[in-house]
Amino acid sequence: MKLSVIHAGDFKLDGGAMFGVVPKSMWQPLYPADENNMIPMAMRCLLVEDGNRLILIDAGMGTKQNEKFFGHYYLHGNHSLDASLEAAGYHRDEITDVLLTHLHFDHCGGAVEWNEARSGYRPAFKNARFWSNKEHWEWAVHPNGREKASFLKENILPLEESGQLAFLEGDKLSDRFEIIRVSGHTESMMLPLIHYKGRKILYAADLLPTPVHLPTAWVMAYDTRPLLTLEEKPRIIEQATAENWVLFFEHDTKTECANLIQTEKGPRIGEQFLLSEL
């Protein structure tokens, strides 16, 4: 097995939304906001070469939305999905599987692109199977008022129309690629747990978008069921600490990976490092 970090871009989100009920006086020293109260976010995907499969976890927000849309999210920096794939020695046409943790635009938008005539949309990975699950798919295609702006039909329906959509059943994509489902952020979000070099690596997605979100009460305002997150997060963190999992952070701009250590106050972030250092 080989793992490669794929950077799909950088953007910004409102700091208050990212930290929910936590006062700004507590999160600002840890994640400084700009004059618009926006904080920088990464879109850090993961490429897993597992036997004859090349599996991409999440795909960023893509490039097909209009200028007004991107203006809300302050895209910046030089990272792009294709450039990062090339730097890792791959091309998007080699991708066999795309595992979408959930269908919010900053996780799945890059899975769909304009067709050549710009008259419609097509999957951005023409040889891939796109993995979701029935429960989350139904949640996304019939969105509630809270999440409607995050579930964009142009990011979702072309996957089904192409015939490349598949629903994961059970808790494995392969023998070394497990799935943990959580539903506090959104219904049936899938967290990959990858067996690699004798360790387990948890792709934390939006359960733990940054290391700063480790404390139980630090829950995003974007979560649809924050009280459920308050149950799911400590349970997973306790297991991750006990079994010495590596946490892989999708949205943190500085920290790629970390382990957890047990302290008198409970689990805390321990060593922070690059995936390549494993």
HELIX and SHEET records of a PDB file:
HELIX    1   1 GLY A   15  PHE A   19  1                                   5    
HELIX    2   2 LYS A   24  TRP A   27  1                                   4    
HELIX    3   3 GLU A   67  GLY A   71  1                                   5    
HELIX    4   4 LEU A   81  ALA A   87  1                                   7    
HELIX    5   5 ARG A   92  GLU A   94  5                                   3    
HELIX    6   6 PHE A  105  CYS A  108  1                                   4    
HELIX    7   7 GLY A  109  ALA A  111  5                                   3    
HELIX    8   8 LYS A  134  VAL A  141  1                                   8    
HELIX    9   9 LYS A  153  GLU A  161  1                                   9    
HELIX   10  10 PRO A  211  HIS A  213  5                                   3    
HELIX   11  11 PRO A  226  ALA A  242  1                                  17    
HELIX   12  12 LEU A  275  GLU A  277  5                                   3    
SHEET    1   A 6 LYS A   2  ASP A  14  0                                        
SHEET    2   A 6 MET A  38  ASP A  50 -1                                        
SHEET    3   A 6 ARG A  53  ILE A  57 -1                                        
SHEET    4   A 6 ASP A  97  LEU A  99  1                                        
SHEET    5   A 6 ARG A 129  SER A 132  1                                        
SHEET    6   A 6 LEU A 165  PHE A 167  1                                        
SHEET    1   B 2 VAL A 112  TRP A 114  0                                        
SHEET    2   B 2 TYR A 121  PRO A 123 -1                                        
SHEET    1   C 7 LYS A 172  SER A 174  0                                        
SHEET    2   C 7 PHE A 177  VAL A 182 -1                                        
SHEET    3   C 7 MET A 189  TYR A 196 -1                                        
SHEET    4   C 7 ARG A 199  TYR A 203 -1                                        
SHEET    5   C 7 VAL A 246  PHE A 248  1                                        
SHEET    6   C 7 CYS A 257  THR A 263 -1                                        
SHEET    7   C 7 GLY A 266  PHE A 273 -1                                        
END                                                                             
